[in-house]
Amino acid sequence: MTSERNDAVFSNAQVVLKDRVIERGWVAVVDGRIADVGEGDAPERGEDLRGDLLMPGLIELHTDHLEAHYVPRPKVLWDPVAAVVSYDGQLATSGITTVLDSLRVWREEGADDVDGQAGILAGAISTARDGGLLRAEHFLHLRCEIPMPSVVEEAKELVGRPDIRLMSLMDHTPGQRQFRDEGKLRDYYRGKSGGLTDAQLDVMFERRFFYQKTYGEANMREIVALAHSYDIPLASHDDTTEENVADAIRDRVSVAEFPTTMEAARGLHQAGIHVLMGAPNVVRGGSHSGNIAAVDMAREGLLDIMSSDYIPSSLLMAALQLPKHVPAIDLAAAVRTVTKTAAEAVGLSDRGEIAAGKRADLIRVHLARDLPVVRSVWREGHRVA
């Protein structure tokens, strides 16, 4: 980002604040920060937003969509910096101004090409950032597959980076958490890996059972201790049972990603852990894995944060659709799940709301046939899209 001063006034907008919406208001930006917010006519002439929504830039805590740009086809590895720039452009035009890029910190024999590439992708993100090529601000989220033999070693290679904001504790051993139904996991890998046979999946699953039994407990202790030693927030993943909830509380987890049952979500929420669900789950009307629907969780008051996961544009779509599914949630509350609450969960208290003193990370959103269109994006007051 350029360091030159950038002041602006945005007028005639529906301004989405943290707790209400100004139906016709204005926002003044001075030197990349929000200076003032008001209702009615702006005190000076500014950019007329013609009644569009003016919202805080979206905060994305968990997206592995970079992998689709780096490995666009099986066995095809794209230039990593070019992949980062392409991916970043898609995020920005989806209204995302701050993102935690989720990188897989593990290697597995016979798995996707993207496994074991966290170091390469982290380096590419740094190169693009240093070259001024990025529109959104990028941080890292290390996705640690706990049973994998090399996960601790690989995490240690990355954990000292200043841009790491989250580490998640994952375990995709068949028959538990997201894939309690082993058949759904088989379907997932048949489609994802270009058609693995049942015999090949048998080998993979047996290997995963062995890894969990041999390495799981010790690796969990080491990864949790590593995160705590560097003051990196932790996320649990696919919590399902009371035991999973107890483990998350024990490990001082800050965010619970994609709990699969209402019972787990209630326990996590009661413990003060932010519950994160997928925005595609809201847009599609349910989980692609057959687990609990995010809207049902929202109706119970248990949904704190949403993530676009694998479709960047879903984050804005879900936030705007949520009040229609759950009338008790107004637009301001829905927008908090993709801005303020997400930012605060990982210590980014300088952004995520339109308020004096906050960063001027803003998006202009036009609604056309019930679909949101991001018309403009500003990061620290500078137009980036």
Stockholm file with secondary structure:
# STOCKHOLM 1.0

chainA/1-385         MTSERNDAVFSNAQVVLKDRVIERGWVAVVDGRIADVGEGDAPERGEDLRGDLLMPGLIELHTDHLEAHYVPRPKVLWDPVAAVVSYDGQLATSGITTVLDSLRVWREEGADDVDGQAGILAGAISTARDGGLLRAEHFLHLRCEIPMPSVVEEAKELVGRPDIRLMSLMDHTPGQRQFRDEGKLRDYYRGKSGGLTDAQLDVMFERRFFYQKTYGEANMREIVALAHSYDIPLASHDDTTEENVADAIRDRVSVAEFPTTMEAARGLHQAGIHVLMGAPNVVRGGSHSGNIAAVDMAREGLLDIMSSDYIPSSLLMAALQLPKHVPAIDLAAAVRTVTKTAAEAVGLSDRGEIAAGKRADLIRVHLARDLPVVRSVWREGHRVA
#=GR chainA/1-385 SS CCCSCCCEEEEEEEEECSSCEEEEEEEEEETTEEEEEEESSCSSCCEECTTCEEEECEEEEEECTHHHHHSSBTTBCCCHHHHHHHHHHHHHHTTEEEEEEEEEECCCTTCCTTTTCHHHHHHHHHHHHHTTCCSSEEEEEEEEETTSTTHHHHHHHHTTCTTEEEEEEECCCTTBTTBSSHHHHHHHHHHHTTCCCHHHHHHHHHHHHHHHHHHHHHHHHHHHHHHHHTTCCEEEESCCSHHHHHHHHHTTCSEEECCSSHHHHHHHHHTTCEEEEEHHHHHHTSCTTSCCCHHHHHHTTCCCEEECBTCTTHHHHHHHHHHHHCTTSCHHHHHHTTTHHHHHHTTCTTSSSCCTTSBCCEEEEEEETTEEEEEEEEETTEECC
#=GC SS_cons         CCCSCCCEEEEEEEEECSSCEEEEEEEEEETTEEEEEEESSCSSCCEECTTCEEEECEEEEEECTHHHHHSSBTTBCCCHHHHHHHHHHHHHHTTEEEEEEEEEECCCTTCCTTTTCHHHHHHHHHHHHHTTCCSSEEEEEEEEETTSTTHHHHHHHHTTCTTEEEEEEECCCTTBTTBSSHHHHHHHHHHHTTCCCHHHHHHHHHHHHHHHHHHHHHHHHHHHHHHHHTTCCEEEESCCSHHHHHHHHHTTCSEEECCSSHHHHHHHHHTTCEEEEEHHHHHHTSCTTSCCCHHHHHHTTCCCEEECBTCTTHHHHHHHHHHHHCTTSCHHHHHHTTTHHHHHHTTCTTSSSCCTTSBCCEEEEEEETTEEEEEEEEETTEECC
//
